[in-house]
Amino acid sequence: MMQRIRDALRLAAALLAAVLLEAVPCSALLAADVLAFPVEHHPWGRFPVGSWKLVRTTSEALDEKGQVVSVTTTDTRTTLIATDVASYTLQTIATVDVASRRITAAPQVTKYGYYGEAAGQALGAKRTADTSLTIDGRTIPCEVRQVVVSSDSGKLLTTLYYSDQYPPFVLRRETSLEAPAEEKRDSSLVEVVALDLPQRVHGELKQASYVKTTQKLPQSSKVTLEVQCDEVPGGVVSHFASETDRTGRVLRRSTLELVDYQIHTPSGQPQPVFRRPTRKAARRMDAR
């Protein structure tokens, strides 16, 4: 009789363990292997599901004489449709004006991790050092994190400099695609070049950061200057970009502007308030 009771208890414990294991997200099981990125410091992750933005991008292609040969205008509406502790999902609808025609593409739904990896890509992330960056004469303590994303095309290696005090929080990002020694690697450098500058967004003056991205490709290079505001879903409110060939000739250029945005608020609830670090908190970080 006692043996039957012990067997029944063991079976119940095994069934309970199975239920609990099923209830735990895979992301939580992998947490020990991956240093999580704070959701509250991600340009999409910190907003409520249902928040969206609409941007307009105008792109020009130039010929060998520097004359504009084509102009394309694209309106892109991006909506946050899901989030969890390890990922977020965006729905994107793009409408393109080209050659006097207006074409709306089918909605695209894409799931990302908070380090930028696509769904299904293997991820490794760890803290490797502590350092500081100087921006606008201000010394900012940072964590150095190494991120490796594996896919069919190879490994994407990223070193990022993260501060929990200064939006946009990732203050520098160095990325390269692993390739054989004889091949030239694709690489990019993203760096915050100015902090806390005033930017008018929909008639309201907000604080913004200027972020410069330099991309090196096998046949060309591209420089983009973005204005980012942490009170807008997705962060970016405008950009200016230019792509050149190896001789420095401009191939393409583009601008982006924020048309509209909305932070979703369930009925009857106050709109979220996104507080920036106080100067006192910033000074404490500087003093470390």
Buried (B, 14 or more C-beta within 10 A) or exposed (E): EEEEEEEEEEEEEEEEEEEEEEEEEEBEEEBEEBBBBEBEBBBBBBBBEBBBBBBBBBBBBBEEEEEEEEEBEBBBBBBBBEBEEBBBBBBEBBBBBEEEEEEEEEEEEEBBBBBBBEEEBEBBBEEEEEEBBEBEEBEBBBBBBBBBBBEEEBBBBBBBBBBBBBBBBBBBBBBBBBBEEEEEBBBBBBBBEEBBEEBEBEEEEBBBBBBBBEBBBEEBBBEBBBBBBBBBBBBBBBBEBBBBEEEEBEBBBBEBEBEEBBBBEEEEEEEBEBEBBEEEEBEEBEEE
